[in-house]
């Protein structure tokens, strides 16, 4: 079964809960099988990495996935988080801002 999300790669989002609550970032990668997304500079952890052929060893910082339910689309023009809806017009499905009705 194909899962469909209202958020997409490249969207500006704000974190609603967790240790990074209130921080904003851009979605780098979606993980639909896990219902998670990787957001830039959100949910960073330090990881000990062994040296490899291509990489040196040491402590690296890595962005970890965060659950979709903890994210909300951030509207930069209104400067607040908004809900997203869909509208079908001329055989085309487009995302809209539920508060203002504008196309995203």
C-alpha positions as CSV (number, residue, x, y, z in Angstrom):
1,X,0.0,0.0,0.0
2,X,1.3,3.4,-1.0
3,X,1.4,6.0,1.8
4,X,0.7,9.6,0.9
5,X,1.8,12.6,2.9
6,X,1.0,16.2,2.6
7,X,4.6,17.2,3.3
8,X,7.2,16.8,0.6
9,X,10.9,17.0,0.1
10,X,12.1,20.6,0.1
11,X,9.2,22.0,2.3
12,X,10.0,24.4,5.1
13,X,8.7,22.8,8.4
14,X,8.6,23.6,12.1
15,X,8.9,21.0,14.8
16,X,5.8,20.7,17.1
17,X,7.2,18.5,19.8
18,X,10.3,16.9,21.2
19,X,13.8,18.2,22.1
20,X,13.9,20.5,19.0
21,X,10.4,22.0,19.5
22,X,10.0,25.4,17.7
23,X,13.0,24.9,15.4
24,X,12.6,25.4,11.6
25,X,14.2,23.5,8.8
26,X,13.9,22.1,5.3
27,X,13.0,18.5,4.6
28,X,16.0,16.7,3.0
29,X,14.6,13.2,2.7
30,X,11.3,11.4,3.2
31,X,11.1,7.9,4.6
32,X,7.5,6.7,3.8
33,X,7.9,3.2,5.1
34,X,8.8,4.5,8.6
35,X,6.4,7.6,8.5
36,X,9.5,9.8,9.1
37,X,11.4,12.6,7.5
38,X,15.0,13.9,7.8
39,X,15.1,17.6,8.4
40,X,18.2,19.7,8.0
41,X,19.8,20.7,11.4
42,X,17.0,19.0,13.4
43,X,17.4,15.9,15.7
44,X,21.2,16.0,15.4
45,X,23.1,13.2,17.2
46,X,26.8,12.5,17.7
47,X,27.9,9.2,16.3
48,X,31.3,7.4,16.7
49,X,32.4,6.3,13.3
50,X,35.2,3.8,12.5
51,X,37.6,4.7,9.8
52,X,36.7,3.4,6.4
53,X,38.5,3.4,3.0
54,X,36.9,6.7,2.1
55,X,36.3,8.4,5.5
56,X,38.4,9.1,8.5
57,X,37.2,7.9,11.9
58,X,36.0,10.1,14.7
59,X,32.9,11.7,16.2
60,X,30.5,13.0,13.5
61,X,27.2,14.8,13.8
62,X,24.3,13.2,11.9
63,X,20.7,14.2,11.2
64,X,18.3,11.5,12.4
65,X,14.7,11.0,11.2
66,X,11.8,12.6,13.0
67,X,8.2,11.4,12.9
68,X,5.9,13.2,10.4
69,X,3.3,13.8,13.2
70,X,5.8,16.1,14.9
71,X,6.2,18.3,11.9
72,X,4.0,21.1,10.5
73,X,4.3,23.0,7.2
74,X,5.7,26.5,7.9
75,X,4.3,29.4,5.9
76,X,7.0,32.0,5.6
77,X,4.6,34.8,4.4
78,X,2.3,34.4,7.4
79,X,5.3,33.4,9.7
80,X,3.4,30.6,11.3
81,X,2.7,26.9,11.0
82,X,-0.3,26.0,8.8
83,X,-2.3,23.0,7.8
84,X,-2.3,21.7,4.2
85,X,-5.2,20.6,2.2
86,X,-5.8,19.5,-1.4
87,X,-7.9,21.1,-4.1
88,X,-8.7,19.6,-7.5
89,X,-8.9,22.0,-10.4
90,X,-8.8,21.3,-14.1
91,X,-7.9,17.6,-13.6
92,X,-4.9,18.7,-11.4
93,X,-4.5,18.1,-7.7
94,X,-2.8,21.0,-5.9
95,X,-1.8,21.6,-2.3
96,X,-3.3,24.7,-0.6
97,X,-2.9,26.5,2.6
98,X,-6.0,25.8,4.7
99,X,-5.9,29.1,6.5
100,X,-5.6,31.5,3.5
101,X,-6.7,29.2,0.6
102,X,-3.5,30.1,-1.3
103,X,-1.7,27.5,-3.5
104,X,1.6,26.2,-2.1
